């Protein structure tokens, strides 16, 4: 990432953090993936039960690997033959790890999901939700955030999963009703009813899609 872009992001992050805090959510800023990992691990006590969706951002900073190898009860969905059981365990976990598909400059998060295990866990269940969010996902407002989620994140994820949706061929949302669509549930998180439940670490790097 260019140096001037990083400087701009660092300034913008102050506005995003102010917006998140006004919405009863906690927030931090990390310049690097390494710093983000350090901040995340400082928030998660040893012995905690932890689950996550398929967040590439969480993987990118090395958090999932650190938790698997540390003194934590990490619920590794890939290790379960019964995926549904692993997903249900997430609702009673101490921490749920995620990123978002897009975030506004004033701290509103937009997420789109296929199975709904991720958006439902963000909305309700786990005691804490920890977001790892690259500054590449910050958008002007909800309209731009929704467009990013539908036309950037969703087509790339559909391609990543090898799904047969129109967006894998066109690169943008076709508002399809394909059997493979991952745009089934939309979650806009504009406020947290429970203080301290949601914590966002903004990272001054391009993370995820």
N, C-alpha and C positions, 0 to 999 in steps of 0.2 A: 504494500500500500504506500502511495506517495506521501512524503513527509507533510506536505501542505494539507492533504486530505486528513491525515492523522490529527493535525492541529485543529482543523475545522471540526472533526468528530469529537475531540476532547471538549471543545466549547459547547457543541450541541448536546453532549451527554449531560451537562449541568442542567440544561432545560428539561431533558427527559427525566432525570432523577428527581427534580423538583416536582414534575408532573406525577410521577409514580408515588412519591411520598404524600402528595395531596390526595391521592386515591387510597390511602391507608395501606400502602405497600412499601417495603424496604428496598433500597437500591444501593449498589456500589458500582464503581468504575474501575476497570483494569486496563492497563495499556497493552498487555501481552497475554497470550494464552497461559503462560507460566504463572503470571500474577493472578489470573482468573482462577486457575487450579488451586493456588494457595489460599485465596479468599474463600472458595467453595468448601475446601476441606476444613477450614477454620469454623465454618458454620454448622458442620455435621458432626455431632459427638460420636465417638467410637461406640460401637454396639447398636447404633441406630439401624432400624429396618428401612431399606431403600428400594424403590422401584423406579422405573422410567419407561418412556415410550421409545420410539426409534430415533431419538434426537442425534443428528450428526454433529451438532455443536457441542453436546456433552462429550461425545467421543473425541472430538477434535482437540479439546483442551486436556485430554487424558484423564478426565474425572471418572468415567465408568471403569477404566482399567485400575485406577488407584483404589477405588472402592472394592472391586473384586478381590484385590490382593491385600486389602487392609483388614482391620478388625471391625468389620461391619456385617450386618445381615443383608447382603445384596441379593435381591430377588432377580435373578438372571432369567429373563423370559426365554432366551434362546436355549437354556438348559432344561426347560420343561417340555415334556411330550404333550401335556395338556396345556396349551397356550391360554385357554380361558381361565384355568385355575390361577395361572401366574398373573393374569390381568386383574382378577378379582382380589388377589392378595394386595394389590397396589392400593386399594381403597382404605386399608387399615394400616398402611405403612407410616413410619415417622416422617419420611421425606419422599416426594415424587420429583424426579428430575425431568426437565423439559427445556425446549426453546420455544420460540413463537414464530409463526410464519411471517408476521409483520408487527411493527409497533409504531405508534404515532409519536410525534415530537412531544406531546403532552402526556404520554404514559398509558395510552390505551393499547391493549394487545389483541391481535386478531389471529385466530387459529382455525384451521379447517381439518377435518378428520374423516376417515372412512369407517372404521370400526367403532369410533367414539370412546374407546378406552382412554385415550389421551385427554380429550377435551372434558370428559366427565370427571376424570381424576383432578384436573385443574380446577374445575368448578366446585367439587365436593368430595370429601373422603379423607385423603391423606392429611396428616397434621400440618405438614409444611410442604410448600411447592417452591422449588428452587429453579429459576430460569437462567440459562446461559444464553445471552443474546449478542450477536455481533452487530456492530454499528451499521453494517450493510443492510440491516433489516428495518432501520428507522425511516419512516415515511412522514410526509407533511401532516396528513390527517387520516381519518377513518376511511374515507373514500379511496385515497391512494393506497392505504394499507390493505384494503380488501382487494384492490386491483393487483397489488404485488402478490398477495397470497394466492389468488386465483390464476394469475398469468405468469408468475415466476416460480413460486414454490411448488404449487400443485403439479404442473407439467413435468418439472424435473423429478419430483418424487414418484410420479407415475412411471416415468422412464426408468428410474432407479429400481422400481419393483417389477419391471417388465410387464406392465398392465396394458390391456388392449382398450385404450381410450382415445378419442379423437385428439386430445391435447398432446399425446405422445408423437403424433404425426405432424401436427401443426405448430407446436411449441407454445400455444396459448389456449386459454379456456374456451370451450365451445358450448358451455352450459349444458353438457350432455346428461343423459339418463342411462349411460352405459352400465352394464352389470358390474364392471370393474371400477366405476368411478370412486375416487377417494374424497370427492367433495359432497359428502353426505350430511355432515353436521358442521355448522359454523358457530364459533364461540367468540364473542366480544367481551373481554374482561376490562371493565371501566372502573371498577371499585372493588375492594376487598372488604367484606363485612367484618372479617376477623383480623384484627391488627397483628402484624408479624407473621401471618400465615404465608404470604407470598413475598419472596425475596428475589430481586432481579440483579444479576451481575452483567453489566454492559461491558463488552470487550472491544477495544479499539483495533479489531481485526475483522476480516471477512470470514464469517463462520456460517456453515450450513447453507441452505438454499432459500 
